[in-house]
Amino acid sequence: MTKADVIDAVAVEAELSRRRAGEILDLILNEIKGALQKGDRVALNPFGSFVVRARRAREGRNPKTGEKITIAARKVPVFVAGTSLKDAVGGGRSRAKREKKVSGL
């Protein structure tokens, strides 16, 4: 699914023009980006959350020469899927397993 597909779906479902639906989607994405730039966590419950994680500096290799290089530390955006999204795609733990873990059995 592309951004254009999302815009089309929102336009049809909300009875908006494609242009207005695109503006709304851009506004949402810009708000998420702005929050992440400030270091905030963006929680879209129960869908999932966007967070910024720090990656430490590490050693790598130049694939052409094999020479060792240092890859600088940086911050990266990460999406953490919520339980309902995991369950919807079949990647989450079953309810019985979650309840078993919580009860300690």
Secondary structure as the mmCIF struct_conf table of DSSP 4:
data_model
#
loop_
_struct_conf.conf_type_id
_struct_conf.id
_struct_conf.beg_label_comp_id
_struct_conf.beg_label_asym_id
_struct_conf.beg_label_seq_id
_struct_conf.end_label_comp_id
_struct_conf.end_label_asym_id
_struct_conf.end_label_seq_id
HELX_RH_AL_P HELX_RH_AL_P1 LYS A 3 ALA A 14
TURN_TY1_P TURN_TY1_P1 GLU A 15 GLU A 15
HELX_RH_AL_P HELX_RH_AL_P2 ARG A 18 GLN A 37
TURN_TY1_P TURN_TY1_P2 LYS A 38 GLY A 39
STRN STRN1 VAL A 42 LEU A 44
TURN_TY1_P TURN_TY1_P3 ASN A 45 PHE A 47
STRN STRN2 GLY A 48 ARG A 55
HELX_LH_PP_P HELX_LH_PP_P1 ARG A 56 ALA A 57
STRN STRN3 ARG A 58 ARG A 61
TURN_TY1_P TURN_TY1_P4 PRO A 63 THR A 65
STRN STRN4 LYS A 68 ILE A 71
HELX_LH_PP_P HELX_LH_PP_P2 ALA A 72 ALA A 73
STRN STRN5 ARG A 74 ALA A 81
HELX_RH_AL_P HELX_RH_AL_P3 THR A 83 VAL A 89
TURN_TY1_P TURN_TY1_P5 GLY A 90 GLY A 90
BEND BEND1 GLY A 92 GLY A 92
HELX_LH_PP_P HELX_LH_PP_P3 ARG A 93 SER A 94
HELX_RH_AL_P HELX_RH_AL_P4 ARG A 95 SER A 103
TURN_TY1_P TURN_TY1_P6 GLY A 104 GLY A 104
#
